[in-house]
Amino acid sequence: NFTSGGLRFCGHHGDANHRKTQLVQSHLKGRAILHLGRHRHGADNITSGERINLIVWARNSAYRGAAAFGNVKIHPVEK
């Protein structure tokens, strides 16, 4: 158990607002948070307790080799 330590999402790498916080997501036990790697993100400090994270990276070489890679704009989810 821990307190604080949200996951902070900012803009996409390369965008003008890539450092501006857009969403802070709280963790819920038993839930996973998935996102595209282009989203700038980071964990806030926890104020008490201990947190263990499982971090997994997925990669699609065919998509990365496609002409569209890096040029497809992803629209943020409505708040």
C-alpha positions in Angstrom: 0.0 0.0 0.0 1.2 3.5 -0.7 -0.2 7.1 -1.0 0.3 9.6 -3.8 2.5 8.5 -6.6 0.2 9.1 -9.6 1.3 8.6 -13.2 1.6 11.9 -14.9 1.0 12.2 -18.7 2.1 15.2 -20.8 2.1 15.8 -24.5 3.6 13.7 -27.3 7.4 13.8 -27.9 8.1 16.4 -30.5 5.0 18.5 -29.9 5.2 22.0 -28.6 3.3 21.0 -25.4 5.4 17.9 -24.7 6.2 19.1 -21.2 2.7 20.3 -20.2 0.8 18.0 -17.9 -2.5 16.8 -19.4 -3.6 14.0 -17.1 -2.6 12.5 -13.7 -3.8 8.9 -13.4 -4.1 7.3 -9.9 -3.1 3.7 -9.5 -5.7 1.1 -8.6 -4.6 -2.3 -7.3 -5.1 -5.0 -9.9 -5.3 -2.5 -12.8 -2.9 -1.9 -15.6 -2.2 1.4 -17.5 -1.3 1.1 -21.1 -0.1 3.9 -23.3 1.8 4.6 -26.5 5.5 5.3 -26.0 5.3 8.7 -27.6 3.5 10.1 -24.6 5.9 11.9 -22.2 5.1 10.5 -18.8 6.5 10.0 -15.3 5.6 8.9 -11.8 5.0 11.3 -9.0 6.7 10.7 -5.7 5.0 8.5 -3.2 4.4 10.0 0.3 4.2 6.8 2.3 4.4 3.1 1.8 6.0 1.1 -1.0 5.1 0.6 -4.6 6.2 -2.1 -7.0 5.8 -1.6 -10.8 5.8 -4.1 -13.6 6.9 -2.3 -16.8 6.5 -4.0 -20.2 7.6 -2.7 -23.6 6.0 -4.0 -26.8 7.5 -3.4 -30.2 6.2 -3.9 -33.7 9.0 -3.9 -36.2 6.7 -4.0 -39.2 4.9 -0.8 -38.1 8.2 0.9 -37.2 9.4 0.2 -40.7 6.3 1.6 -42.3 6.4 5.1 -43.9 3.7 6.2 -41.5 5.8 5.5 -38.4 6.4 8.8 -36.5 4.0 10.7 -38.8 0.7 9.5 -37.4 -0.9 12.0 -35.0 -2.6 10.4 -32.0 -5.5 12.4 -30.6 -5.7 12.5 -26.8 -8.7 10.9 -25.1 -11.4 13.3 -24.1 -11.3 14.2 -20.4 
